[in-house]
């Protein structure tokens, strides 16, 4: 268990490397987000995409910016939070704590704020200069009956992807 970082992948990479991102068990394509523990494992977001020279690079993503996709609470919503905060009927005061947190935040983020295209990308320079593994579970079936595990290995040299492949674990039963 523990913390992991999220890697968002540009759609063009999925199109160009569809065989690598296909489930080894059911051969279905999975184009979702991936996770890794090969960086700081601090719940940061990264973006694997092409740069202006058509090289595959990974960028760090900044948190969303307020002016673009932040929606402040209306006075009516703030009034409702104030009522919940001052409600004496909750013995644990848990709803009052959440109401106070929302009042301090002052609003909420639209879903579009978290898309990689709407966030500032930070070039990681020569880092990473190593192998990075990222992985996900096959989610092509509604009930995840496939139980497939997709693990991708990417080799970076001077911050540029030089090799990308699907990691295949050999099962003892297959010998």
Secondary structure as GFF3:
##gff-version 3
##sequence-region A 1 175
A	DSSP	beta_strand	5	9	.	.	.	ID=ss1
A	DSSP	alpha_helix	11	16	.	.	.	ID=ss2
A	DSSP	beta_strand	34	36	.	.	.	ID=ss3
A	DSSP	beta_strand	45	50	.	.	.	ID=ss4
A	DSSP	beta_strand	56	61	.	.	.	ID=ss5
A	DSSP	alpha_helix	66	69	.	.	.	ID=ss6
A	DSSP	beta_strand	70	72	.	.	.	ID=ss7
A	DSSP	alpha_helix	75	86	.	.	.	ID=ss8
A	DSSP	alpha_helix	94	105	.	.	.	ID=ss9
A	DSSP	beta_strand	107	109	.	.	.	ID=ss10
A	DSSP	three_ten_helix	111	114	.	.	.	ID=ss11
A	DSSP	three_ten_helix	116	118	.	.	.	ID=ss12
A	DSSP	beta_strand	121	123	.	.	.	ID=ss13
A	DSSP	beta_strand	131	137	.	.	.	ID=ss14
A	DSSP	beta_strand	149	157	.	.	.	ID=ss15
A	DSSP	beta_strand	160	166	.	.	.	ID=ss16
A	DSSP	three_ten_helix	172	174	.	.	.	ID=ss17
###
